[in-house]
Amino acid sequence: MFAIVMTSIIDLALQNPITSSGAGNPLMRYLPSYGAMQASTAAGFSTSPVPGHLALQLTWFGLAALVALLGFRHSTRNCLPTASTAPSGPGSSKTDTPAPRQTASPLATTPDTEAH
């Protein structure tokens, strides 16, 4: 969580033209928040629409969500039950009732009224 927050802060600090001398660097276009920063700056200081920058930010969001979903699937895929039996349907010969559960064998119990 710390790395995510720090990456976003550094990302925005590098794009700031007041504090960073490398704000005009062509590599800045590949940072995750470049589209949002350009769209918000254009919205605040100009009247021209910037759908390209918004599309760039939506692409970053989509890719990040895809990576997160794939990571979640990878980490939880062994937790899903396996379907080793064929599904029972109207044409199958398998009955719809489940097999009875195996119960533990009863232990030899002593009578409740034991003489002391």
NORNORKA-V651469 format. One record per residue. N is the residue number from 1. PHI is phi as a letter, one per 30 degrees, with the letter a starting at -180 (* if undefined). OMEGA is omega in radians with two decimals (999 if undefined). Layout:
# NORNORKA-V651469
N_PHI_OMEGA, N_PHI_OMEGA
This chain:
# NORNORKA-V651469
1_*_3.13, 2_d_-3.13, 3_d_-3.14, 4_d_-3.13, 5_d_-3.12, 6_d_3.11, 7_d_3.14, 8_d_3.12, 9_d_3.13, 10_d_3.11, 11_e_-3.14, 12_d_3.13, 13_d_3.12, 14_d_-3.12, 15_d_-3.09, 16_d_-3.09, 17_d_-3.13, 18_d_-3.06, 19_c_-3.07, 20_c_3.12, 21_d_-3.13, 22_c_-3.09, 23_d_3.14, 24_c_-3.12, 25_d_3.14, 26_d_3.12, 27_d_3.13, 28_d_-3.13, 29_d_-3.08, 30_c_3.09, 31_d_-3.05, 32_d_-3.07, 33_c_-3.14, 34_d_-3.12, 35_d_-3.14, 36_d_3.14, 37_d_-3.14, 38_d_3.14, 39_d_-3.14, 40_d_3.10, 41_d_3.12, 42_d_3.12, 43_d_-3.12, 44_d_-2.99, 45_b_3.09, 46_b_3.13, 47_c_-3.12, 48_d_3.11, 49_d_-3.12, 50_b_-3.12, 51_d_3.13, 52_d_3.14, 53_d_3.08, 54_d_3.09, 55_d_3.09, 56_d_3.13, 57_d_3.09, 58_d_3.07, 59_d_3.09, 60_d_3.13, 61_d_3.14, 62_d_3.12, 63_d_3.12, 64_d_3.11, 65_d_3.11, 66_d_3.11, 67_d_3.13, 68_d_3.13, 69_d_3.09, 70_d_3.08, 71_d_3.10, 72_d_3.12, 73_d_-3.14, 74_d_-3.09, 75_d_-3.11, 76_c_-3.06, 77_d_3.12, 78_d_-3.14, 79_d_-3.12, 80_d_3.09, 81_d_3.12, 82_d_3.14, 83_c_-3.09, 84_d_3.12, 85_c_3.12, 86_d_3.14, 87_d_3.13, 88_d_-3.13, 89_b_-3.11, 90_d_-3.09, 91_c_-3.09, 92_d_-3.12, 93_d_-3.12, 94_d_3.13, 95_d_-3.11, 96_d_-3.13, 97_d_3.14, 98_d_3.10, 99_d_3.14, 100_d_3.13, 101_d_3.05, 102_d_3.14, 103_c_3.12, 104_d_3.14, 105_d_-3.11, 106_d_3.12, 107_d_3.06, 108_d_-3.09, 109_c_3.08, 110_c_3.14, 111_d_-3.11, 112_d_-3.12, 113_c_3.14, 114_c_-3.13, 115_d_3.14, 116_c_999
